[in-house]
């Protein structure tokens, strides 16, 4: 653990979306997925994007990651306009998407290797960054296991280590726990909160799990159905570690469900 | 919104964070455990004894039963058959003390038995009673004779074939691989190369033989070109389709980690396409065998294809069989080597397809 005291970090940067609209061109016409998305994520904060399927929340994440350019509007990381992917903005996807031909540590080493800061040889296994990244997610014993030998939760931990090894300023989480069983999900939510607190990165989480957003985020942005618009922007002022049964938690949960149109 | 329903079913606050058990212990690793080998003394079964007996019988028949026509190598063949019999019977004896040898013997004994039976039958129907028409079904003695008298020429031919195959196949493999990667990666390369691959590729490489021998300076280079062409098409096609089929999200992951285009090609696209590329290499090796024999029938002075054509011209069928046997060993050996390479490089694939 390289715990920075209180998670504060000097190089933390925020993310700002200014007037983002996005549409996909299909054979049958254009599909508007986002309309006038405008919000800023302060440095070091944890923001959750919540919305029904098809609300374009994953598209927002892909735009911030630089994997897609918005049809209109601009995105900034700090003061710099985003025009492509950058290792300072790491992504954890819903599927772990580990490279099946690489064992665990080689998957974790992917980022440093791609940036040329670690050799692909066997010696790199003992590179302190890789050792530490595996320690952080508790997978030291599985360094040489192949992805198909891992359970879903372990695979997602490897993906997390792979994203965090470059010490990114921004971590983008695209429903990273969406496919896990409830128990593993609960454990990993807790670990994710710890990692955020100790590493001090800016986090943007996409989820459709209201409790997950409430457990992890300082702030919840609720999106409408397609085309996605911001319908609510709620601060989550609950003391950590959070419990699902606390009075604030329960009250906020019904508020969020109300904004999602799920409360009678 | 089914997930909201699930939320109610989640355990209450106190129970999930009870992390007395380490998180790692909560998740069962999916390691496949090797089934423990049962360590018992395996008795060699009937097939072992039977094959020992059958090979002794084959040796005895070859040696003692008179040939219909005098054959020079009958005693040599009898000695050879006897040596095989001795080896099998020795193995059988040793198997009584060594469980490992016993297990190995049990695995191959049925085949040893069938082969011994075949050797016996072959003696009866050719050398001893001449039940099959000559010269198309020669006795094994005459094939042994071919090896004894034509050994150097056969070895030279094998070496020539191997050289031609190595040069042509390697050239086709390299060019095919790069053509396929380029087509799979750059749309512009695909635009220009795809029609060419589609039209030229399906033409059997041997069809170009007459042209190649005229256009290229020597028959040797012409043969190499034809072999390379035969290998190139399947390797190109399967490399291309393998690269095209790579899961797009691998690229997303690599790009967010700061990968350059070269990294995306060599560390993402190519390894991900490798299973498909190997299918292409296997197909290429197969077509190159066919093409090798055709190319060697023209314009070479040694080579297994040339030897077969030459021997057939003299109606020397035992020599044809002798060359065919060498081909069988050589080609299946090459396939085995390729399998070994494949299994090594694609070890990660084992168990990942469920």
Interface residues (C-beta under 8 A of the other chain):
Chain A: X52 X65 X66 X67 X84 X85 X86 X87 X89 X90 X91 X93 X95 X97 X99 X100 X101 X102 X103 X110 X111 X113 X114 X115 X138 X139 X141 X142 X145 X146 X147 X148 X149 X150 X151 X153 X154 X162 X166 X182 X183 X184 X186 X187 X188 X190 X191 X208 X209 X210 X211 X241 X243 X244 X245 X246 X257 X260 X262
Chain B: X1 X3 X4 X6 X7 X9 X10 X11 X12 X13 X14 X16 X17 X19 X22 X23 X24 X26 X27 X28 X29 X30 X31 X32 X247 X249 X250 X252 X253 X254 X255 X256 X257 X258 X259 X260 X263 X267 X268 X271 X272 X274 X346 X348 X349 X351 X352
